[in-house]
Every structure is written in C-alpha cells, then in structure tokens.
Amino acid sequence: MKRTLVNIGDAAVGLAKLDRVFEKLYNSGKSPDDIDGEEIVDLASFYNYIPADAVGAYAEALVREYTKFYREQEHPDR
C-alpha cells in the first residue's frame, strides 16, 4: 500500500492512498478553491485514522498537498 508523507504540524505522517483521494477530487473537477478542509479530511479518513483533535491541522496540510497535486496535474512540465 502506497503511503505519502505529509507534514502535519511538526510531524511527518504517512497517509495511505492519498493519491487516490486527490485523483478523486481532481477527476470530479474540483480545484483547490472548490474544496474545504473538512471534505478532504473526510475522504482521507476513509483510508486513515485521523484523530479528532487534529482535524484542523490535517485539513490545512491536506489542502496544501492537494494544491501541489492539482498544479502538477494542470502543468506537468513545471
């Protein structure tokens, strides 16, 4: 199972199937401006345990990572 390291607060956390979450968002036509942290955390939590007291930190980090993913999809040569 593929894991992606994401900086959540001061820790690097390995999250499973984040590529699948991002692809689902991208294929549904959602830009980073179209999503909120809660939506992306809900999708990621299907494959990963996300502590309730860390949802805000995860949301911020996952939106940041999705923005990177989205830009790479839109401009793969950059």
C-alpha positions, 0 to 999 in steps of 0.5 A: 500500500502506497503511503505519502508523507505529509507534514502535519504540524511538526510531524511527518505522517504517512497517509495511505492512498492519498493519491487516490483521494486527490485523483478523486477530487481532481477527476470530479473537477474540483480545484483547490478553491472548490474544496474545504478542509473538512471534505478532504479530511473526510475522504482521507479518513476513509483510508486513515485514522485521523484523530479528532483533535487534529482535524484542523491541522490535517485539513490545512496540510491536506489542502496544501498537498492537494494544491501541489497535486492539482498544479502538477496535474494542470502543468506537468512540465513545471 
